[in-house]
């Protein structure tokens, strides 16, 4: 911009000694005969310079935006780089829900061992989006690129499969939560059913077709009273809309496996917890309220029976997810046409040691060194079930799945993370 200023505003007006300049610019000289005229010219030139600078800034910012926006060359390069495989016989995995709790942990585990990973997440506001953004930053620091988009966006999915020949898809994107389904049922149909079908269509049409591992839920066991829950048990009595959408997902994936030869593995998670967890989960919200001196609500079942959950630590679940990817087998279709039967499996991923909610609260009190203010109420009819208990013998046999973290140990690790992440003072930290 110095060039423009020097061209229009002489540094020492009236003191040039070039005769040619005077002859050619006589009319300009007359315009500057008064101080007021010179002042007006100066204002004009300053305004012109400012306009140019603003336009240049706009063009620069626009260029930067276009270079990183979805579908641009820079964006495609980020996707390809993130999908690069860095180990022998490695895989290239599209992880949906990558900014979520389980998704972020699985993505990091895969990347750490040398697999290519591309994330996808819509960053919705079901719970605090800042936590999802923090997980995204964690993944970015490990060179994992997350595409921001909706699982129902077929054009975006087609573009991703066009850029990268994914060998596997880890489908963890879903609308979670049992109770929220009573407030916003449409969001569950949109994400857990329509979104699943959209993704399966993209996988069906891909060439080569990827193998798929996806998150079902222990909630599909619903009102089943036989324990521990086994994959062969009835799952046709869901107690919540969330459970019904996950059960629907199991039927839909079976159909796509049967018709199109997609290799599909469903995972029934049992109350996953740990660092970077979901704030809507009981252990997380209890921790927050206990530290803030607020009361917590502890529900109990019929006849004053304590609720119990098969709490499963995140590291154990990640092992099950990665093991499922490693043993998935190839899809047998091409361009949507099946050439032969493909693998279809469903596994329980639990801890096999249910713990009552009051016992879990007691563990939190110990680690936080704060006594909880408890309100004990009868469980409302909101879709929750009184207990969960996983039979993991099938996963142990096929995946070598073996959980190693008990609830006491896992909650201690969670509390350490919670105090660090939310910046609590050292006096409240655990040893």
Buried (B, 14 or more C-beta within 10 A) or exposed (E): EEEEEEEBBEEEEEEEEEEEEEEEBEEEEEEBEEEEEBEEBEEEBEEEBEEEEEEEEEEEEEEEEEEEEBEEEEBBEBBBEBBBBEEEEBBBBBBBBBBBBBBBBBBBBBBEEBBBBBBBBBEEEBBEEEBBEBBBEBBEEEEBBBBEBBBBBBEBBBBBBEBBEBBBBBBBBBBBBBEBBBEBBEBBBBBBBBBBBBBBBBBBBBEBBBBBBBBBBBBBBBEBEEBBBBBEBEBEBBBBBBBBBBBBBBEBBBBBBBEBBBBBBBBBBBBBBBBBBBEBBBBBBBBEBBBEEEEBEBBBBEEEEBBBBBBBBBBBBBBBBBBBBEBBEBBBBBEBEBEEEBBBBBBBBBBBEBBBBBEBBEBBBBBBEBEBEBEEEEBEEEBBBBBBBBBBBBBBEBBEBEBEBBBBEBBBBBBBBBBEEEEBEEEEBEE
